[in-house]
Amino acid sequence: MGIVAIVGRPNVGKSTLFNRLVGMRKAIVDSTAGTTRDRHYGKTDWNGREFSVIDTGGYSVNSDDVFEEEIRKQVMLAIDEADVILFMVEVSTGITDLDMMMADILRRTDKKVLLVVNKVDNNEQLYGSHEFYGLGLGNPITISSISGSGTGDLMDAILEALPADSTVLTEKDLPKITIVGRPNVGKSSLTNALLGSERNIVTPVAGTTRDSIHTRYNKYGMDFYLIDTAGLRKKGKVTEDLEFYSVMRSIRAIENSDVCVLMLDASQGVESQDLNIFNLIVRNKKGCVIVVNKWDLIDKGNNTMKEYRELIEKKIAPFNDVPIIFTSVPNKQRIMEVLQTALRVCQSRNRRIATSEFNEYMLPIIEETPPPSTKGKYIRIKFAMQLPSSTPAFAFFVNLPQYIKEPYKRFLENKIREHWDFQGVPLQIYFRQK
């Protein structure tokens, strides 16, 4: 598919235009300059033709933003990646020094550049747009990304500028693997190490990633979407409005994923917020792989890994049939194992067991260890099946479902796990009236 990158100085309305083009509030929009930091991808179509759109951080020089240099690097990467570049400026401020600097960079590229003048809300402002001919980038296209005025003409111009061989691809239903965790545990570093490129900004400052970043991974016979998210802090620590939206994006990324890779910091142990995120994954019935990062910082004895694993399993009980991998991202230690395990969990989550096979295994176990009788009433389970749901769920048909207690439910779940590989996958068990 063709790729269109939106670039410009901070606060000219790039993310607002991005959201309008992709048809959803996918990028965070805030009046704070420098809200968007990473490159952010979305997909759109116009007149039956599909293309990708990249939102970028605001290009700036000598600002107070500690991420300035990293953002500039990301903008340059987006320019390299794109087929068409939308250079956004703002009508009310006129041509600024930063606009001139960016125009100078864009005039040297061999990519097709469309000059987009934003915030043109009335005819008076339309006259002000003529000033931008001075940038030497051709005819300005006037729009208002807030109201949508002029965006139809912009879409026509984009289609005209895209390479002719840009065709619509039918995308198969690829698994979505989301990397989640507290701030600064190494989520973006892991994403970059797996992709082999600086896809996301990585700094020692907690909370660098604000949006959830989607990237398609298609290497070594594996094909899926890898999603990096903003760090999830405790509610009490989420002070900025901006960070609140980032957390909401991360929660939405969990809801839309198939498997979540929960990253922990080995040097900090298992904290209450790690358990909150784990419970969020389980409540949403998503597959889970726990990755203990920064393992190289731990002083190790003979049984350090075993003891750490047992500590995690104890904390996440009763659902502790979860793969746990110990990594060091800078040393690339066991990072491919993370992907292979996540894909195996994804396959387990889609596993379907034939009703005959399920009954053949489970009924003799139930007969040998029936549910304990309650108030003199005997409980009989005669039939069981896997339900046709998107996640593994099993129904046991019983004469008195109301008398079956939680321990027996756990017993059945353990027997299912012993026979079929559902490691990392939450199971739902229901008792229904026969």
C-alpha positions in Angstrom: 0.0 0.0 0.0 1.1 3.6 -0.5 2.3 5.5 2.5 1.5 9.1 3.3 3.4 10.9 6.1 2.1 14.1 7.9 5.0 16.3 9.0 5.3 19.9 10.3 6.3 21.9 13.4 4.5 21.3 16.7 0.8 22.2 17.1 -0.2 22.8 13.5 -2.9 20.1 13.7 -1.2 17.0 12.3 -2.8 14.5 14.7 -6.3 16.1 14.2 -5.8 15.6 10.4 -4.5 12.1 11.0 -7.7 11.2 13.0 -9.9 12.7 10.3 -8.2 10.7 7.6 -8.2 7.4 9.3 -11.8 8.0 10.5 -11.3 7.5 14.3 -9.6 9.1 17.3 -6.5 7.0 17.0 -3.8 9.7 17.8 -3.9 11.7 21.0 -4.8 15.4 20.3 -4.0 18.0 22.9 -3.1 21.7 22.9 0.3 20.8 24.5 3.0 21.1 21.9 4.9 17.9 21.4 2.1 15.5 22.3 2.8 13.1 19.5 6.3 11.6 19.9 6.5 8.3 18.0 5.5 7.7 14.4 1.8 6.6 14.5 0.2 4.5 11.7 -3.3 4.2 10.4 -5.1 3.1 7.3 -7.7 4.9 5.2 -9.3 4.7 1.7 -10.6 7.2 -0.8 -12.6 6.3 -3.9 -11.9 2.6 -3.4 -8.2 3.0 -3.0 -6.5 2.2 0.3 -3.3 3.7 1.7 -1.5 4.1 5.1 -1.1 7.4 6.9 1.8 8.2 9.4 1.4 10.8 12.0 4.7 12.2 13.4 5.9 14.4 16.2 6.3 18.1 15.7 9.7 19.0 14.2 11.4 21.6 16.4 14.9 23.0 17.2 16.2 24.5 20.5 12.9 23.8 22.3 12.4 22.8 26.0 11.3 19.3 24.9 13.9 16.7 26.1 12.7 14.5 23.3 13.4 17.0 20.5 16.3 15.2 18.9 14.5 11.9 19.0 11.4 13.4 17.5 13.5 14.9 14.7 15.0 11.5 14.0 11.5 9.9 13.9 10.3 12.6 11.4 13.2 11.9 9.1 12.5 8.2 9.3 8.8 8.9 8.3 10.0 11.0 5.4 12.2 8.2 4.2 9.4 5.6 4.5 6.6 7.6 2.8 5.6 7.8 -0.9 3.8 11.2 -0.3 4.6 13.8 2.3 1.9 16.2 3.6 3.8 19.3 4.9 1.4 21.0 7.3 1.6 24.7 8.2 -0.8 27.0 10.0 -2.5 30.0 8.3 -2.8 32.3 11.3 1.0 32.2 12.2 2.2 32.6 8.6 5.7 31.2 7.6 7.9 30.6 10.7 11.6 29.9 10.9 10.8 26.2 11.6 8.6 26.1 8.5 11.4 27.5 6.4 13.8 24.8 7.9 11.5 22.0 7.1 10.7 23.3 3.6 14.4 23.4 3.0 14.7 19.7 3.9 11.6 18.7 1.9 12.8 20.6 -1.3 15.8 18.3 -1.3 13.8 15.0 -1.1 12.7 13.2 -4.3 9.4 12.4 -2.7 6.1 14.0 -3.7 5.4 16.8 -1.2 1.9 18.4 -0.8 1.8 21.7 1.1 -1.2 21.7 3.4 -2.3 25.0 5.0 -4.4 24.2 8.1 -6.9 26.1 10.2 -8.4 27.9 7.2 -11.9 28.3 8.6 -13.2 31.3 6.5 -12.6 33.2 3.3 -10.5 35.9 5.0 -8.0 33.2 6.1 -8.1 31.8 2.5 -6.3 35.0 1.3 -3.7 34.5 4.0 -2.7 31.1 2.6 -1.2 32.8 -0.5 1.9 33.7 1.6 2.9 30.0 1.6 3.8 30.1 -2.1 7.0 31.6 -0.7 8.1 28.1 0.6 8.7 27.0 -2.9 6.6 23.8 -2.6 3.9 24.4 -5.2 0.2 25.3 -4.7 -1.0 25.3 -1.1 -4.0 23.0 -0.3 -6.2 24.8 2.2 -8.1 22.8 4.8 -9.6 22.9 8.3 -8.8 19.6 9.9 -11.2 20.3 12.8 -14.3 20.8 10.5 -13.1 18.7 7.6 -13.3 21.6 5.1 -11.1 21.0 2.1 -10.1 17.4 3.1 -11.9 15.9 0.1 -9.7 18.0 -2.3 -6.6 16.9 -0.2 -7.6 13.2 -0.6 -7.9 13.7 -4.4 -4.5 15.3 -4.5 -3.0 12.4 -2.4 -4.4 9.7 -4.8 -3.0 11.6 -7.7 0.4 11.8 -6.1 0.6 8.2 -4.9 2.6 5.8 -7.2 0.5 4.0 -9.8 1.6 0.6 -8.6 0.1 1.2 -5.1 -2.6 -1.5 -5.0 -5.1 -2.6 -2.4 -4.0 -5.6 -0.5 -6.3 -8.1 1.2 -5.0 -8.4 4.7 -5.6 -11.7 6.4 -6.8 -11.7 10.0 -3.4 -11.5 11.7 -2.8 -12.1 15.4 -2.2 -9.0 17.5 0.5 -9.3 20.2 0.5 -6.3 22.6 3.5 -5.4 24.8 2.2 -4.0 28.2 3.6 -3.1 31.5 4.5 -0.3 33.9 6.5 2.7 32.6 10.2 2.2 31.8 10.3 -1.6 32.0 11.7 -1.9 28.4 8.6 -2.2 26.2 9.8 0.0 23.4 13.4 -1.4 23.6 11.9 -4.9 23.1 9.9 -3.7 20.2 12.9 -2.1 18.5 15.1 -5.1 19.2 12.5 -7.5 17.6 12.0 -5.2 14.6 15.7 -4.5 14.1 15.0 -0.7 13.7 14.3 2.3 15.9 10.6 2.2 15.4 9.8 3.8 18.8 11.6 6.4 20.8 13.6 5.0 23.8 14.9 7.2 26.6 15.4 6.6 30.3 12.5 9.0 31.0 9.4 7.0 32.2 6.4 7.6 30.0 8.2 8.3 26.7 5.7 6.3 24.7 2.2 7.9 24.8 0.3 6.3 22.0 -0.1 2.6 21.2 2.1 1.8 18.2 1.1 -0.9 15.7 3.8 -2.5 13.5 3.4 -5.5 11.2 6.1 -8.2 11.9 6.7 -10.5 8.9 10.0 -12.4 9.4 11.3 -15.9 10.0 8.0 -17.4 9.0 6.0 -15.4 11.5 3.3 -12.8 10.5 1.5 -10.8 13.1 0.9 -7.2 14.5 3.3 -6.2 17.3 1.8 -3.4 19.4 3.9 -1.3 21.8 1.9 0.7 24.5 2.3 3.5 27.0 3.3 2.4 30.5 0.3 1.8 32.8 0.8 3.6 36.2 -1.5 3.4 39.2 -4.6 5.6 38.9 -3.3 8.0 41.7 -0.1 8.6 39.7 -1.8 9.5 36.5 -1.7 13.3 36.8 -1.6 14.8 33.3 -4.7 14.6 31.2 -2.4 13.5 28.4 -1.2 10.5 30.4 -4.8 9.6 31.2 -5.5 9.3 27.4 -2.3 7.3 27.0 -3.4 4.8 29.6 -6.9 4.6 28.0 -5.1 3.8 24.6 -3.1 1.0 26.4 -6.3 -0.5 27.9 -8.0 -0.3 24.5 -4.9 -2.0 22.9 -5.3 -4.9 25.5 -9.0 -5.2 24.7 -8.2 -5.4 20.9 -5.3 -7.9 21.2 -5.0 -11.7 21.1 -2.0 -12.1 23.4 -0.4 -9.7 25.8 3.3 -9.8 26.7 3.4 -8.4 30.3 6.9 -7.0 31.0 8.2 -6.8 34.5 11.4 -5.2 35.7 13.6 -7.9 37.4 15.4 -5.3 39.6 12.1 -4.0 41.0 10.3 -7.3 41.6 6.5 -7.9 41.2 4.6 -4.8 42.2 0.9 -4.3 42.8 0.5 -2.4 39.5 2.0 -5.5 37.6 -0.7 -7.6 39.2 -3.4 -5.0 38.3 -2.3 -5.2 34.6 -2.2 -9.0 34.8 -5.8 -9.0 36.1 -6.9 -6.6 33.4 -5.5 -9.1 30.8 -7.3 -12.1 32.4 -10.6 -10.1 32.8 -10.4 -9.4 29.0 -9.8 -13.2 28.4 -6.5 -12.5 26.5 -3.6 -14.8 26.2 -0.6 -13.8 28.4 3.2 -14.3 28.4 5.2 -12.8 31.3 8.6 -11.4 30.4 11.0 -10.6 33.3 13.3 -8.0 31.7 16.7 -6.6 32.9 17.6 -10.1 34.1 21.3 -9.1 33.6 21.1 -6.7 36.5 20.2 -9.5 39.0 22.9 -11.2 41.2 22.3 -14.9 40.6 22.7 -18.0 42.7 22.0 -21.6 41.9 18.2 -21.3 42.0 17.6 -17.6 41.4 15.4 -18.1 38.3 13.4 -21.0 39.8 12.8 -18.9 43.0 11.8 -15.8 41.0 9.4 -18.0 38.9 7.8 -19.5 42.0 7.4 -16.0 43.5 5.5 -14.8 40.3 3.3 -17.9 40.2 2.4 -17.4 43.8 1.5 -13.8 43.3 -0.7 -14.4 40.2 -2.5 -17.5 41.6 -4.9 -19.1 41.0 -4.3 -18.6 37.3 -0.6 -19.4 37.2 -0.3 -21.6 34.2 1.4 -18.8 32.4 4.8 -18.9 30.5 7.5 -16.9 32.2 10.6 -15.8 30.2 13.7 -14.1 31.6 15.3 -11.6 29.2 17.8 -8.9 28.8 16.8 -6.7 25.8 20.2 -4.9 25.3 21.9 -8.3 25.2 19.1 -9.7 23.0 18.8 -12.6 25.5 15.8 -14.9 24.7 13.9 -12.2 22.9 12.9 -14.5 20.0 11.6 -17.0 22.5 9.1 -14.2 23.6 7.6 -14.1 20.1 7.6 -17.9 19.6 5.9 -18.4 23.0 3.3 -15.6 22.3 2.4 -17.2 19.0 2.1 -20.6 20.6 -0.3 -19.0 23.2 -2.2 -17.5 20.4 -2.7 -20.9 18.7 -3.8 -22.4 22.1 -6.3 -19.6 22.5 -7.8 -20.6 19.1 -7.8 -24.4 20.0 -11.1 -26.2 19.4 -11.7 -29.6 21.0 -14.2 -32.0 19.5 -17.2 -32.8 21.8 -16.6 -36.6 21.5 -12.9 -36.2 22.4 -13.7 -33.9 25.3 -16.3 -36.2 26.8 -14.1 -39.3 26.3 -11.4 -37.7 28.5 -13.4 -35.7 31.1 -16.4 -38.0 31.9 -14.3 -40.9 33.4 -12.4 -38.3 35.6 -15.7 -36.8 36.8 -17.1 -40.3 37.5 -14.0 -41.1 39.5 -14.0 -37.8 41.4 -17.6 -36.4 41.3 -18.6 -33.1 42.8 -19.1 -33.4 46.6 -22.7 -33.8 47.6 -24.4 -30.8 49.2 -27.3 -30.9 51.7 -27.7 -34.6 50.9 -28.1 -34.0 47.2 -26.0 -35.8 44.7 -24.6 -33.8 41.8 -24.3 -35.6 38.4 -22.5 -34.3 35.3 -23.5 -36.3 32.3 -22.2 -34.3 29.3 -19.7 -31.6 28.5 -18.6 -29.5 25.5 -16.5 -26.6 24.3 -18.7 -23.6 23.6 -18.5 -21.9 20.1 -16.9 -18.7 21.6 -13.9 -16.6 20.5 -12.0 -17.7 23.6 -11.8 -21.2 25.2 -15.0 -21.7 27.2 -16.5 -25.1 28.4 -20.0 -26.0 29.5 -20.7 -28.9 31.9 -24.4 -30.0 31.9 -25.4 -30.9 35.5 -28.6 -31.7 37.4 -27.9 -29.1 40.2 -25.5 -26.5 38.9 -26.2 -24.1 41.8 -24.5 -26.5 44.3 -21.1 -26.7 42.5 -18.5 -24.7 44.3 -15.3 -22.9 43.1 -12.8 -25.6 44.2 -14.4 -28.2 41.9 -14.5 -25.7 39.1 -10.7 -25.2 39.6 -10.2 -29.0 39.7 -11.9 -29.4 36.3 -9.9 -26.6 34.8 -6.6 -28.2 36.0 -7.6 -31.5 34.4 -8.3 -29.7 31.1 -4.9 -28.0 31.3 -3.1 -31.3 32.1 -4.4 -32.9 28.9 -4.5 -30.0 26.4 -2.0 -27.1 26.1 -3.8 -24.0 27.2 -0.7 -22.4 28.9 -1.1 -18.6 29.1 -4.8 -18.8 28.1 -7.6 -18.0 30.7 -10.4 -20.7 30.5 -14.0 -20.0 31.2 -16.0 -22.9 32.8 -19.8 -22.8 33.1 -22.3 -25.2 34.7 -25.7 -25.5 33.1 -28.9 -27.1 33.9 -29.2 -30.5 32.2 
